Every structure is written in C-alpha cells, then in structure tokens.
Amino acid sequence: MRTLCSLLLAVAIGLTAARPAAAQDMDFGYRPAPEPGEQPAFIVTPSRPVKELVVVVTAGGQEYRFEKGTVSAGSAQTFAWKRDERVTSAEAYVRAVFTDGYVSEVTIPMEYSYGGQLEVDLGRASADVQKRTVTVRVSHPVDRAEIIAYGARKAVLDQGEVEIGAGPGNIDVPWVGDPGDVVLLDVKLHSGNAWAGFTYSPWFLDIPHEDVLFESNSADIPTSESFKLQHTLKQLQDVLDKYGSVVPVKLYIAGCTDTVGDASHNRDLSRRRAKAIAGWLRENGYDMPIYYHGFGESLLAVRTGDGVDEGRNRRALYMVGANPPPAGSGIPSVRWTEL
C-alpha cells in the first residue's frame, strides 16, 4: 500500500503548513512522491457521512473537477490527476455537504516530487555551536536549504538560503543567526523537485548559580544550603516562561569534583551529588525533564595536579536545552541519566 502524507500530521515531508478549517470532520492526504507510472493524487476521508463531495484540483494551470454523491464515514476517496513531472505543486478546493446539512469548504496546498522522496533521519542529529552547523542524515543529494532561525518567544531572528551540495549520508547544514540567541531552526532541504523539512534546536544555556556546599564525601544536601536551590528554581521558571513555548526545555546537571581521592570514586560521588540536586528540584516543584551525569575530576574549573583540594572544582553545572549539550559547548558527549 502506498504511503500517504497526511495533512493533519506535523510531518513536513512534501507537506505545507496547511490547517484545514474542518479538521474535525475530514482527514486529508496526498501522494508525496508518485512512483513511475503513478499519478499524483489527493485523498479525502470524512469522519461522518457526506451526501455531496466536490473536489477541484488546480495543477500546472489546469483544473480537475471531481464530484461524489454519498460518502460513508471513514471511507477514503482518492482523486488523481494527470502526471506531469514538470509540475510539483497543486491546490485542492474541497466542498463537503454533510447529511446533517453542515457545509464545509477548505483549500489545501500540496507539494510533491517525482524520482524518490527525500527523507531526513534525525535519530543522530547533532549541532556544533562553534561551527554553526546541524548534522543530519539524508536519503538523497541535497542542493540547498532554506532556514528560519527563531529566538525567545519564537521571534524570527534571521532567515536565508544556503547551498549544500552534499548527500546522501550525513550533511552539515549551516544555520543563520547568532548562536547565542538562536533557540529553534526551521529547515527545508531541497533535492531536485523533492524536499523535506525538519526543526532542530541547537539552543544551550548555562544557569548561573551558587554551588551547594556538600559535606566531605557526602551527597546529602545540607538544610542550610537549600536556599541556593530555591533561587535556582526561580531561574528555571524564568527560563520556562521565556523559552517553553518554543522548545521542550530539558535540564542537565553535571556533577564535578576536585582531584583529591580516587578518580573512579570521584565520578561516583559527583554522580550522586548531581542526582541529589536533581531530586531536590523535582521534589520542590520543577516538573520538566531532568538529566544528570557525574564527570568527577574530568571537568576541572581550575587545572590542578592530582590530589589538590581546590574548592572551585567541587561544583555542579546546570544547563538547559532542547537537546543534550552540543559540540563546542565544552561538555563532552555522554549518556545522560534521566531522573
């Protein structure tokens, strides 16, 4: 069975950002990449009975009109038109008269391609904040990319078009806008007549804070230190107010130690302290995803020799982002543990 692009799903492969007015009454779809010998087609599936259905497709300056009588609920109706590989966009006007007398009219734009659908694998997507690139894997060569960079509260910071000339496989997509301000990237890749869209967040933010002072060799948070975490809670809420409507905000807590003691013991101690901080924040009202990791003495704030008691190295880093800290942030790529 052919895979169809549903116009009610937030998938951007051969799909425009159409929002049908009658989304609760009808589902819409189309063939994003007709195979050899196959015609482009638009699909309408009413969720309740229709007594009259009219579809007018405009493609390449031609109009194709289709009419149906009674259509039962859940019955998919397919409307195909002339295959012309020079034409890769169309518009469908839909008028449905339901059996209860309600009339719905909506216009749906479509973009499709011949010669294979461009696919983007975001499973191993990554960002490099210093190089200002996002790396993704694609199924076909990519010619160019259109990019929109959004900032806090989804304000448009910049937009532009860049040449890619790479693929299939991993490609690096440069982004526009200042890395310190960009929260979300909306990217549209073009491969001949095919295209695919995706969004990715390279956003990464350090949360300034006063470190909790733990007792020696302990991961218990002293009561006298909880005021510091109360202040952090307020800062995190400010972050959610500013960025929560743009990306899913995740908190990453990195525990660190000085060089006194065995390195393996220090990794475990820093992990337990990071987990304790994460647990305190959760118990005191922070309900967004929290991840933690113990880096031990591998992330020294002050470089020292082995066995040096340096208080500035006994710290925790609080970082927020939609994804783990990216390359160029100074934080190694690790397997973070979710609380």
VOBA-1610 file (N, C-alpha, C; in pm, whole numbers, padded with zeros to 5 digits, always signed):
BEGIN
Met+00085-00120+00000Met+00000+00000+00000Met+00088+00125+00000Arg+00053+00223-00078Arg+00131+00346-00087Arg+00123+00426+00041Thr+00238+00482+00080Thr+00241+00570+00196Thr+00193+00708+00155Leu+00103+00766+00232Leu+00047+00896+00200Leu+00091+00998+00302Cys+00101+01125+00258Cys+00126+01234+00352Cys-00007+01282+00406Ser-00024+01276+00536Ser-00147+01327+00597Ser-00132+01474+00627Leu-00230+01551+00589Leu-00224+01695+00613Leu-00264+01732+00755Leu-00290+01631+00837Leu-00323+01660+00976Leu-00211+01618+01069Leu-00099+01569+01013Leu+00015+01531+01095Leu+00122+01637+01085Ala+00199+01653+01194Ala+00306+01754+01194Ala+00432+01697+01134Val+00421+01640+01015Val+00535+01586+00940Val+00554+01674+00819Ala+00678+01714+00793Ala+00700+01811+00687Ala+00778+01751+00572Ile+00735+01637+00521Ile+00796+01580+00402Ile+00698+01601+00288Gly+00731+01689+00194Gly+00642+01719+00085Gly+00512+01779+00132Leu+00514+01855+00242Leu+00392+01899+00306Leu+00401+02045+00343Thr+00300+02122+00308Thr+00294+02260+00351Thr+00225+02269+00485Ala+00227+02388+00543Ala+00172+02406+00677Ala+00023+02438+00671Ala-00051+02363+00591Ala-00194+02388+00579Ala-00267+02348+00705Arg-00370+02423+00740Arg-00453+02392+00855Arg-00598+02389+00810Pro-00651+02271+00777Pro-00788+02263+00728Pro-00886+02319+00828Ala-00985+02393+00775Ala-01085+02453+00863Ala-01175+02348+00924Ala-01191+02233+00855Ala-01280+02129+00904Ala-01202+02006+00947Ala-01091+02027+01019Ala-01004+01917+01057Ala-01077+01814+01142Gln-01180+01856+01215Gln-01253+01762+01298Gln-01350+01677+01216Asp-01380+01715+01092Asp-01477+01646+01008Asp-01415+01566+00896Met-01297+01603+00851Met-01234+01535+00738Met-01083+01525+00759Asp-01025+01413+00711Asp-00880+01399+00704Asp-00839+01413+00559Phe-00723+01477+00536Phe-00675+01499+00401Phe-00535+01439+00387Gly-00506+01388+00270Gly-00373+01336+00243Gly-00343+01343+00095Tyr-00218+01308+00057Tyr-00183+01305-00085Tyr-00058+01220-00103Arg-00023+01189-00226Arg+00097+01113-00257Arg+00215+01209-00267Pro+00308+01203-00175Pro+00419+01299-00177Pro+00524+01269-00284Ala+00530+01143-00329Ala+00631+01105-00429Ala+00575+00995-00518Pro+00491+01031-00619Pro+00436+00928-00708Pro+00545+00844-00772Glu+00526+00713-00773Glu+00622+00622-00832Glu+00608+00622-00985Pro+00705+00564-01056Pro+00696+00560-01203Pro+00562+00505-01250Gly+00495+00580-01339Gly+00366+00539-01391Gly+00248+00571-01302Glu+00274+00623-01183Glu+00167+00654-01089Glu+00130+00802-01098Gln+00000+00831-01084Gln-00047+00969-01090Gln-00042+01035-00952Pro-00023+01167-00949Pro-00040+01237-00822Pro-00186+01227-00779Ala-00212+01226-00651Ala-00349+01207-00604Ala-00371+01278-00471Phe-00495+01319-00449Phe-00540+01383-00326Phe-00644+01291-00262Ile-00641+01275-00131Ile-00728+01181-00062Ile-00810+01254+00044Val-00939+01229+00045Val-01029+01287+00145Val-01098+01173+00219Thr-01096+01179+00352Thr-01165+01078+00434Thr-01254+01150+00534Pro-01387+01148+00512Pro-01475+01215+00608Pro-01491+01132+00735Ser-01503+01199+00849Ser-01522+01129+00976Ser-01669+01104+01006Arg-01758+01164+00925Arg-01902+01138+00937Arg-01964+01144+00797Pro-02085+01093+00778Pro-02141+01078+00644Pro-02154+01209+00567Val-02126+01200+00437Val-02135+01314+00346Val-02234+01279+00236Lys-02321+01373+00201Lys-02415+01346+00091Lys-02370+01407-00041Glu-02274+01499-00035Glu-02221+01558-00159Glu-02078+01605-00135Leu-01987+01562-00223Leu-01846+01598-00209Leu-01793+01647-00344Val-01736+01768-00344Val-01678+01826-00464Val-01532+01858-00436Val-01444+01814-00524Val-01301+01844-00513Val-01254+01901-00646Val-01190+02018-00640Val-01134+02080-00759Val-00984+02096-00736Val-00904+02025-00817Val-00758+02031-00806Val-00704+02121-00917Thr-00621+02219-00879Thr-00554+02305-00976Thr-00406+02269-00976Ala-00355+02228-01093Ala-00215+02187-01104Ala-00164+02225-01242Gly-00053+02296-01247Gly+00007+02334-01375Gly-00084+02417-01463Gly-00168+02499-01402Gly-00259+02584-01478Gly-00384+02512-01525Gln-00398+02383-01493Gln-00516+02304-01533Gln-00605+02280-01410Glu-00736+02270-01435Glu-00831+02237-01330Glu-00887+02097-01353Tyr-00894+02021-01244Tyr-00950+01886-01249Tyr-01063+01881-01145Arg-01186+01860-01194Arg-01303+01864-01106Arg-01355+01722-01082Phe-01385+01693-00957Phe-01435+01562-00919Phe-01559+01581-00832Glu-01658+01496-00852Glu-01779+01503-00771Glu-01817+01362-00724Lys-01860+01353-00600Lys-01906+01228-00543Lys-02041+01250-00479Gly-02124+01145-00482Gly-02251+01152-00411Gly-02230+01113-00266Thr-02307+01019-00218Thr-02298+00978-00077Thr-02164+00912-00048Val-02100+00958+00060Val-01973+00901+00106Val-01990+00866+00253Ser-01966+00742+00288Ser-01984+00699+00427Ser-01866+00744+00513Ala-01890+00750+00643Ala-01785+00790+00738Ala-01668+00692+00732Gly-01546+00746+00727Gly-01427+00663+00726Gly-01390+00607+00591Ser-01465+00641+00485Ser-01435+00591+00350Ser-01341+00687+00277Ala-01219+00642+00249Ala-01119+00726+00182Ala-01153+00740+00034Gln-01157+00864-00014Gln-01186+00895-00154Gln-01060+00951-00219Thr-01016+00886-00327Thr-00892+00925-00394Thr-00924+00994-00526Phe-00858+01109-00549Phe-00879+01188-00670Phe-00744+01209-00736Ala-00722+01146-00852Ala-00593+01153-00921Ala-00604+01241-01044Trp-00495+01305-01081Trp-00493+01390-01198Trp-00370+01359-01285Lys-00360+01426-01397Lys-00258+01398-01498Lys-00117+01406-01439Arg-00037+01307-01472Arg+00103+01306-01431Arg+00185+01394-01525Asp+00248+01496-01469Asp+00334+01585-01546Asp+00453+01619-01456Glu+00569+01562-01486Glu+00684+01574-01397Glu+00741+01715-01392Arg+00689+01804-01477Arg+00729+01945-01468Arg+00649+02018-01360Val+00541+01956-01315Val+00451+02018-01216Val+00466+01945-01083Thr+00504+02016-00980Thr+00526+01953-00849Thr+00451+02023-00736Ser+00351+02102-00772Ser+00267+02164-00669Ser+00124+02169-00721Ala+00032+02169-00629Ala-00110+02172-00665Ala-00188+02229-00548Glu-00314+02259-00576Glu-00404+02311-00473Glu-00539+02241-00490Ala-00594+02196-00379Ala-00722+02127-00383Ala-00827+02208-00307Tyr-00936+02240-00376Tyr-01052+02303-00312Tyr-01151+02192-00281Val-01197+02187-00157Val-01289+02081-00113Val-01417+02145-00060Arg-01531+02095-00110Arg-01661+02138-00058Arg-01739+02011-00022Ala-01775+02001+00106Ala-01847+01884+00154Ala-01979+01926+00217Val-02086+01860+00175Val-02217+01881+00237Val-02248+01755+00317Phe-02253+01769+00448Phe-02277+01653+00534Phe-02427+01623+00542Thr-02461+01502+00584Thr-02600+01459+00588Thr-02684+01540+00686Asp-02619+01608+00782Asp-02695+01692+00876Asp-02712+01834+00823Gly-02666+01858+00697Gly-02682+01990+00637Gly-02563+02082+00652Tyr-02468+02045+00736Tyr-02350+02130+00755Tyr-02265+02131+00628Val-02216+02249+00588Val-02134+02263+00468Val-01995+02310+00508Ser-01894+02241+00461Ser-01755+02277+00491Ser-01680+02303+00361Glu-01605+02411+00357Glu-01522+02444+00242Glu-01380+02472+00290Val-01282+02418+00221Val-01143+02438+00260Val-01054+02423+00137Thr-00943+02495+00136Thr-00845+02487+00027Thr-00714+02435+00084Ile-00658+02332+00022Ile-00537+02265+00071Ile-00425+02276-00032Pro-00312+02340+00002Pro-00197+02340-00090Pro-00115+02212-00074Met-00051+02168-00183Met+00030+02047-00180Met+00160+02070-00257Glu+00266+02005-00213Glu+00391+01999-00287Glu+00436+01854-00291Tyr+00474+01806-00407Tyr+00513+01666-00421Tyr+00631+01658-00517Ser+00685+01538-00535Ser+00804+01525-00620Ser+00803+01391-00690Tyr+00877+01385-00800Tyr+00896+01261-00875Tyr+01042+01219-00861Gly+01066+01091-00867Gly+01204+01044-00864Gly+01253+01012-00725Gly+01165+00987-00630Gly+01208+00946-00497Gly+01186+01052-00392Gln+01137+01010-00277Gln+01109+01102-00168Gln+01233+01127-00085Leu+01264+01252-00060Leu+01377+01287+00024Leu+01340+01261+00170Glu+01423+01185+00240Glu+01398+01153+00379Glu+01512+01206+00465Val+01477+01253+00585Val+01575+01306+00680Val+01569+01221+00806Asp+01683+01168+00848Asp+01692+01088+00969Asp+01748+01177+01081Leu+01662+01208+01179Leu+01704+01293+01290Leu+01749+01212+01411Gly+01755+01079+01394Gly+01790+00993+01507Gly+01926+01025+01567Arg+02021+01067+01481Arg+02155+01101+01531Arg+02191+01245+01496Ala+02092+01329+01487Ala+02118+01470+01457Ala+02199+01533+01569Ser+02287+01624+01532Ser+02370+01693+01631Ser+02401+01833+01582Ala+02436+01920+01677Ala+02470+02058+01643Ala+02610+02090+01692Asp+02676+02180+01623Asp+02807+02231+01664Asp+02792+02383+01673Val+02792+02436+01796Val+02764+02579+01814Val+02879+02666+01764Gln+03001+02614+01765Gln+03113+02694+01716Gln+03113+02704+01564Lys+03082+02593+01498Lys+03079+02592+01352Lys+02945+02640+01297Arg+02844+02653+01384Arg+02709+02690+01343Arg+02655+02594+01239Thr+02661+02465+01269Thr+02610+02363+01177Thr+02523+02264+01252Val+02425+02208+01180Val+02347+02095+01228Val+02375+01979+01133Thr+02411+01863+01187Thr+02440+01746+01106Thr+02322+01650+01110Val+02272+01614+00990Val+02162+01519+00978Val+02196+01420+00867Arg+02125+01309+00864Arg+02145+01208+00760Arg+02030+01215+00661Val+02061+01215+00530Val+01957+01226+00427Val+01969+01111+00328Ser+01856+01084+00260Ser+01850+00970+00168Ser+01893+01002+00026His+01899+01132-00009His+01931+01175-00146His+02023+01297-00140Pro+02091+01328-00251Pro+02172+01451-00253Pro+02084+01574-00227Val+02138+01668-00152Val+02066+01791-00119Val+02136+01908-00187Asp+02058+01987-00259Asp+02113+02100-00333Asp+02127+02224-00243Arg+02020+02255-00171Arg+02019+02378-00093Arg+01923+02365+00025Ala+01931+02462+00115Ala+01844+02461+00232Ala+01792+02601+00259Glu+01664+02608+00290Glu+01603+02732+00338Glu+01593+02722+00490Ile+01635+02827+00560Ile+01643+02820+00706Ile+01581+02944+00768Ile+01502+02921+00872Ile+01449+03029+00954Ile+01499+03006+01097Ala+01558+03108+01157Ala+01607+03098+01294Ala+01514+03174+01388Tyr+01466+03103+01491Tyr+01377+03164+01590Tyr+01451+03184+01722Gly+01413+03291+01792Gly+01469+03318+01923Gly+01366+03299+02032Ala+01388+03364+02147Ala+01296+03354+02259Ala+01156+03397+02217Arg+01057+03328+02273Arg+00915+03353+02243Arg+00885+03343+02094Lys+00967+03266+02024Lys+00956+03235+01880Lys+00960+03360+01792Ala+01039+03457+01832Ala+01062+03573+01745Ala+01156+03531+01632Val+01128+03574+01508Val+01214+03543+01394Val+01339+03630+01403Leu+01455+03563+01414Leu+01583+03635+01424Leu+01646+03659+01287Asp+01636+03559+01201Asp+01701+03569+01070Asp+01645+03457+00981Gln+01661+03473+00851Gln+01624+03367+00758Gln+01706+03383+00631Gly+01727+03271+00564Gly+01808+03277+00443Gly+01814+03142+00375Glu+01889+03139+00265Glu+01905+03017+00186Glu+02053+02991+00167Val+02094+02864+00186Val+02236+02828+00174Val+02250+02710+00078Glu+02362+02706+00007Glu+02393+02593-00080Glu+02448+02478+00005Ile+02407+02354-00028Ile+02454+02237+00045Ile+02545+02152-00043Gly+02491+02097-00153Gly+02573+02018-00245Gly+02636+01896-00182Ala+02559+01822-00102Ala+02613+01703-00035Ala+02501+01601-00016Gly+02540+01477+00016Gly+02446+01368+00036Gly+02450+01273-00082Pro+02393+01152-00066Pro+02326+01103+00054Pro+02424+01073+00167Gly+02369+01048+00287Gly+02452+01030+00405Gly+02445+01152+00494Asn+02546+01171+00576Asn+02547+01286+00666Asn+02579+01414+00591Ile+02504+01518+00619Ile+02532+01650+00564Ile+02535+01752+00677Asp+02613+01856+00658Asp+02620+01967+00755Asp+02540+02084+00699Val+02441+02127+00777Val+02357+02239+00737Val+02396+02362+00817Pro+02457+02464+00753Pro+02490+02586+00826Pro+02362+02658+00866Trp+02366+02725+00980Trp+02246+02799+01016Trp+02272+02948+01024Val+02164+03024+01017Val+02172+03170+01023Val+02141+03215+01165Gly+02179+03338+01196Gly+02152+03393+01329Gly+02266+03371+01426Asp+02270+03451+01532Asp+02373+03443+01636Asp+02349+03318+01720Pro+02451+03228+01736Pro+02432+03105+01814Pro+02385+03132+01957Gly+02422+03248+02012Gly+02380+03279+02147Gly+02232+03310+02160Asp+02167+03340+02048Asp+02026+03379+02050Asp+01933+03278+01986Val+01988+03193+01897Val+01903+03100+01822Val+01851+02989+01914Val+01718+02974+01918Val+01655+02872+02000Val+01606+02755+01914Leu+01554+02786+01797Leu+01497+02682+01711Leu+01526+02713+01565Leu+01561+02610+01489Leu+01586+02623+01346Leu+01478+02547+01270Asp+01418+02614+01174Asp+01320+02552+01085Asp+01387+02539+00949Val+01411+02415+00905Val+01494+02389+00787Val+01413+02317+00680Lys+01426+02362+00556Lys+01363+02296+00441Lys+01474+02261+00343Leu+01497+02130+00322Leu+01601+02082+00232Leu+01542+02054+00094His+01617+02089-00010His+01571+02068-00148His+01665+01971-00220Ser+01604+01872-00286Ser+01678+01775-00366Ser+01606+01762-00500Gly+01650+01839-00602Gly+01578+01842-00727Gly+01439+01898-00703Asn+01336+01822-00743Asn+01198+01863-00718Asn+01146+01817-00583Ala+01224+01735-00513Ala+01181+01684-00383Ala+01229+01777-00272Trp+01159+01773-00161Trp+01204+01849-00046Trp+01156+01782+00083Ala+01222+01814+00192Ala+01184+01763+00323Ala+01216+01869+00427Gly+01132+01882+00524Gly+01152+01983+00628Gly+01171+01920+00764Phe+01245+01989+00849Phe+01260+01945+00988Phe+01290+02066+01075Thr+01268+02049+01204Thr+01308+02152+01300Thr+01410+02091+01396Tyr+01503+02175+01441Tyr+01606+02129+01536Tyr+01647+02246+01623Ser+01672+02216+01749Ser+01713+02320+01843Ser+01859+02303+01883Pro+01948+02397+01846Pro+02086+02396+01893Pro+02102+02474+02024Trp+01990+02521+02077Trp+01989+02609+02193Trp+02048+02540+02316Phe+02130+02615+02388Phe+02201+02563+02504Phe+02229+02681+02596Leu+02192+02668+02723Leu+02202+02782+02814Leu+02254+02736+02949Asp+02359+02803+02998Asp+02407+02779+03134Asp+02322+02857+03233Ile+02290+02795+03346Ile+02214+02862+03451Ile+02313+02908+03559Pro+02339+03038+03570Pro+02428+03086+03676Pro+02369+03051+03813His+02454+03010+03906His+02403+02970+04037His+02516+02969+04139Glu+02479+02961+04264Glu+02576+02944+04372Glu+02578+02796+04407Asp+02698+02736+04407Asp+02708+02591+04427Asp+02669+02549+04568Val+02600+02434+04574Val+02569+02372+04702Val+02698+02320+04763Leu+02720+02349+04890Leu+02840+02300+04960Leu+02806+02171+05033Phe+02856+02060+04982Phe+02832+01930+05043Phe+02937+01902+05151Glu+02899+01820+05248Glu+02998+01771+05344Glu+03096+01680+05271Ser+03214+01663+05327Ser+03316+01580+05265Ser+03264+01437+05244Asn+03280+01388+05122Asn+03243+01252+05084Asn+03094+01222+05104Ser+03010+01326+05095Ser+02866+01309+05115Ser+02789+01365+04997Ala+02674+01303+04967Ala+02585+01353+04862Ala+02454+01405+04920Asp+02448+01420+05051Asp+02329+01476+05116Asp+02333+01628+05111Ile+02221+01690+05074Ile+02216+01836+05066Ile+02187+01893+05205Pro+02280+01968+05261Pro+02256+02027+05394Pro+02137+02123+05390Thr+02057+02123+05495Thr+01941+02211+05501Thr+01981+02357+05483Ser+02097+02391+05536Ser+02143+02530+05529Ser+02177+02574+05386Glu+02185+02478+05293Glu+02221+02510+05154Glu+02100+02517+05061Ser+01981+02483+05113Ser+01863+02473+05026Ser+01822+02608+04968Phe+01858+02719+05033Phe+01820+02850+04979Phe+01881+02873+04841Lys+01997+02813+04816Lys+02062+02828+04686Lys+01978+02760+04577Leu+01922+02645+04609Leu+01841+02574+04512Leu+01705+02642+04494Gln+01655+02709+04597Gln+01533+02786+04582Gln+01553+02896+04477His+01668+02959+04482His+01699+03063+04383His+01708+03002+04243Thr+01768+02882+04232Thr+01777+02814+04103Thr+01639+02780+04048Leu+01547+02739+04136Leu+01410+02712+04093Leu+01347+02833+04026Lys+01369+02950+04084Lys+01313+03072+04025Lys+01376+03100+03889Gln+01506+03079+03877Gln+01572+03100+03748Gln+01518+03004+03642Leu+01495+02879+03681Leu+01443+02782+03586Leu+01302+02818+03541Gln+01222+02872+03631Gln+01089+02915+03592Gln+01095+03030+03493Asp+01190+03120+03514Asp+01208+03230+03419Asp+01245+03177+03281Val+01328+03072+03277Val+01366+03010+03150Val+01243+02951+03082Leu+01159+02881+03158Leu+01038+02821+03101Leu+00945+02927+03045Asp+00931+03038+03116Asp+00845+03147+03069Asp+00894+03203+02936Lys+01026+03207+02919Lys+01085+03270+02802Lys+01097+03175+02683Tyr+01126+03047+02711Tyr+01157+02954+02602Tyr+01062+02834+02593Gly+00981+02813+02694Gly+00898+02693+02698Gly+00797+02682+02586Ser+00757+02795+02527Ser+00661+02790+02416Ser+00730+02763+02282Val+00864+02763+02281Val+00938+02744+02156Val+00992+02601+02145Val+01050+02550+02254Val+01110+02416+02253Val+01077+02345+02384Pro+01087+02210+02385Pro+01072+02136+02510Pro+01199+02153+02594Val+01190+02222+02706Val+01307+02256+02787Val+01347+02137+02874Lys+01474+02098+02865Lys+01528+01989+02947Lys+01644+02044+03030Leu+01655+01997+03153Leu+01761+02041+03244Leu+01866+01931+03254Tyr+01994+01970+03240Tyr+02106+01878+03251Tyr+02195+01924+03367Ile+02221+01834+03461Ile+02302+01866+03578Ile+02429+01782+03573Ala+02544+01850+03569Ala+02673+01783+03562Ala+02746+01800+03694Gly+02774+01688+03762Gly+02848+01693+03888Gly+02998+01685+03864Cys+03074+01763+03940Cys+03220+01767+03924Cys+03288+01765+04062Thr+03413+01718+04067Thr+03490+01715+04192Thr+03630+01771+04169Asp+03704+01784+04281Asp+03846+01818+04268Asp+03924+01689+04247Thr+04056+01694+04258Thr+04139+01578+04226Thr+04183+01499+04348Val+04126+01531+04464Val+04157+01455+04585Val+04083+01321+04580Gly+04153+01212+04599Gly+04089+01082+04602Gly+04097+01010+04469Asp+04045+00888+04469Asp+04047+00803+04351Asp+03951+00855+04244Ala+03993+00852+04116Ala+03913+00907+04007Ala+03779+00836+03994Ser+03778+00704+04010Ser+03654+00628+03999Ser+03557+00667+04111His+03610+00681+04232His+03527+00723+04345His+03471+00863+04322Asn+03552+00950+04266Asn+03507+01088+04240Asn+03396+01092+04136Arg+03405+01007+04035Arg+03297+01002+03936Arg+03165+00961+04002Asp+03173+00860+04088Asp+03052+00814+04156Asp+02997+00919+04251Leu+03087+00985+04325Leu+03044+01089+04419Leu+02979+01204+04344Ser+03038+01246+04234Ser+02981+01358+04158Ser+02846+01320+04097Arg+02832+01193+04057Arg+02703+01147+04003Arg+02596+01151+04111Arg+02629+01105+04232Arg+02531+01103+04341Arg+02493+01245+04383Arg+02588+01336+04380Arg+02557+01476+04414Arg+02469+01541+04307Ala+02499+01513+04181Ala+02414+01568+04073Ala+02273+01512+04084Lys+02262+01382+04114Lys+02130+01320+04130Lys+02055+01380+04250Ala+02128+01409+04358Ala+02064+01468+04476Ala+02006+01606+04444Ile+02081+01685+04368Ile+02031+01818+04328Ile+01909+01803+04238Ala+01916+01709+04143Ala+01802+01684+04054Ala+01679+01642+04135Gly+01699+01554+04232Gly+01588+01508+04315Gly+01527+01620+04398Trp+01612+01708+04451Trp+01561+01821+04531Trp+01475+01912+04443Leu+01521+01942+04324Leu+01444+02029+04235Leu+01310+01966+04199Arg+01311+01834+04171Arg+01186+01767+04138Arg+01089+01771+04258Glu+01138+01740+04377Glu+01053+01737+04496Glu+01000+01875+04533Asn+01066+01978+04485Asn+01024+02113+04521Asn+00956+02186+04406Gly+00905+02110+04309Gly+00815+02170+04211Gly+00861+02180+04069Tyr+00986+02144+04038Tyr+01029+02153+03898Tyr+00985+02025+03827Asp+00892+02037+03730Asp+00831+01919+03670Asp+00870+01893+03525Met+00972+01963+03476Met+01021+01936+03341Met+01128+01826+03345Pro+01163+01765+03229Pro+01262+01657+03229Pro+01396+01701+03288Ile+01456+01615+03371Ile+01586+01641+03433Ile+01679+01524+03403Tyr+01801+01555+03362Tyr+01904+01454+03336Tyr+02027+01489+03419Tyr+02105+01388+03457Tyr+02224+01414+03537Tyr+02338+01321+03495His+02461+01361+03528His+02578+01280+03498His+02692+01324+03590Gly+02772+01227+03632Gly+02889+01258+03716Gly+03016+01257+03634Phe+03081+01373+03624Phe+03205+01384+03547Phe+03330+01371+03634Gly+03310+01365+03767Gly+03424+01351+03856Gly+03522+01465+03838Glu+03650+01430+03820Glu+03755+01532+03807Glu+03792+01560+03662Ser+03704+01521+03567Ser+03735+01539+03425Ser+03695+01676+03371Leu+03621+01757+03450Leu+03580+01891+03405Leu+03626+01994+03507Leu+03755+02008+03522Leu+03810+02099+03622Leu+03788+02245+03582Ala+03737+02324+03675Ala+03726+02468+03651Ala+03863+02532+03662Val+03947+02476+03751Val+04084+02523+03771Val+04177+02403+03755Arg+04266+02409+03659Arg+04357+02298+03635Arg+04453+02282+03753Thr+04458+02161+03808Thr+04549+02132+03919Thr+04613+01996+03896Gly+04711+01965+03977Gly+04769+01832+03976Gly+04680+01736+04054Asp+04722+01613+04062Asp+04645+01513+04135Asp+04654+01538+04286Gly+04541+01513+04354Gly+04540+01524+04499Gly+04531+01666+04552Val+04488+01760+04469Val+04480+01901+04512Val+04339+01935+04558Asp+04329+01986+04680Asp+04199+02027+04737Asp+04167+02168+04686Glu+04088+02175+04578Glu+04053+02303+04516Glu+03900+02316+04516Gly+03850+02407+04601Gly+03706+02421+04619Gly+03632+02458+04492Arg+03697+02536+04403Arg+03629+02578+04281Arg+03600+02462+04185Asn+03667+02348+04207Asn+03642+02231+04124Asn+03531+02142+04181Arg+03490+02167+04305Arg+03379+02091+04365Arg+03250+02165+04334Arg+03195+02138+04217Arg+03083+02219+04166Arg+02986+02132+04088Ala+02877+02193+04050Ala+02780+02130+03959Ala+02743+02233+03854Leu+02724+02189+03732Leu+02682+02276+03623Leu+02535+02250+03595Tyr+02458+02357+03581Tyr+02316+02346+03546Tyr+02300+02402+03404Met+02252+02317+03313Met+02239+02358+03174Met+02101+02321+03124Val+02043+02404+03041Val+01914+02374+02982Val+01925+02377+02830Gly+01841+02297+02766Gly+01838+02292+02620Gly+01729+02196+02577Ala+01699+02197+02448Ala+01603+02101+02395Ala+01670+01968+02368Asn+01805+01970+02356Asn+01886+01851+02332Asn+02005+01854+02426Pro+02079+01743+02441Pro+02198+01744+02527Pro+02297+01851+02482Pro+02386+01897+02572Pro+02484+02000+02536Pro+02556+01965+02407Pro+02558+02055+02310Pro+02615+02024+02178Pro+02766+02036+02175Ala+02824+01987+02065Ala+02968+02003+02044Ala+03002+02152+02043Gly+03116+02184+02101Gly+03156+02324+02108Gly+03109+02392+02236Ser+03031+02321+02319Ser+02982+02380+02443Ser+03079+02360+02559Gly+03179+02273+02538Gly+03274+02244+02645Gly+03232+02124+02729Ile+03116+02065+02701Ile+03068+01949+02774Ile+03081+01826+02683Pro+03153+01721+02728Pro+03167+01603+02643Pro+03033+01535+02617Ser+03027+01463+02505Ser+02907+01386+02473Ser+02905+01261+02560Val+02803+01246+02642Val+02792+01132+02734Val+02649+01078+02731Arg+02629+00964+02795Arg+02495+00908+02809Arg+02436+00962+02940Trp+02350+01063+02928Trp+02288+01124+03045Trp+02181+01033+03102Thr+02166+01035+03233Thr+02063+00955+03301Thr+01944+01042+03334Glu+01824+00997+03294Glu+01704+01075+03326Glu+01657+01043+03466Leu+01620+01147+03540Leu+01572+01128+03677Leu+01439+01054+03675
//
